[in-house]
Amino acid sequence: MSRKPKKGYYVRGQFIAEGSELDLQYKAELKGTEEASKTDLKRESAALQALGTDLLALRADLMERLALPEKLQDALAEARRITNFEGKRRQMQYVGKLMRQLDAGTVMAARAALDEQHGGSVAEKMALHTAEQWRERLIGDDDAVGRWMEQFPATDAQQLRALVRQARKDARPERPGEALRHGRAYRELFQLVREQFEGGAPDEDEGEGEAP
């Protein structure tokens, strides 16, 4: 009497009988891979929907720079108008669906725009850092005022010198060993320096990167 063939399947040339230990192991591996993939997709989908929610508060100039698809722009505009909780929830699900259709470059640009809105652009941060450096040099170096006036001749020299003198006076500790104090002049000096940066760059001959 002929033996009944076992039911099974081949994987990379190897026969795996149904119900065998190899069968159970292989199916467990497949299930784990599938579940991991679904988890990753779910996590990515949730992140994109959260990004869409953040875009509701993005400034108009930054939104225009993104050049998002018209459907997504309309969906975001509609979500801003909806006040009903359930209605807004459904609308944001639709926004999430549209967000998943964006290419990776647009998603990265959207995140960068939100970072810029929350923390300022790289250029703005560099300008603030440079203004802080100039303030410290003006207070700590007697010759810095002259170099500043060479680069920013439109500055009110009398006001600048008065703020520098007061900032130096305020910074002196009342008793030896005490920490330096920063008063109103210290803050106003920073504001004056920053306003001059915003009003115009130093002469090209001086060099923007040259240390005063």
Summary of the structure (lengths in Angstrom):
residues: 212
radius of gyration: 31.8
end to end distance: 101.5
largest distance: 114.7
contacts: 500
relative contact order: 0.07
helix: 67%
strand: 4%
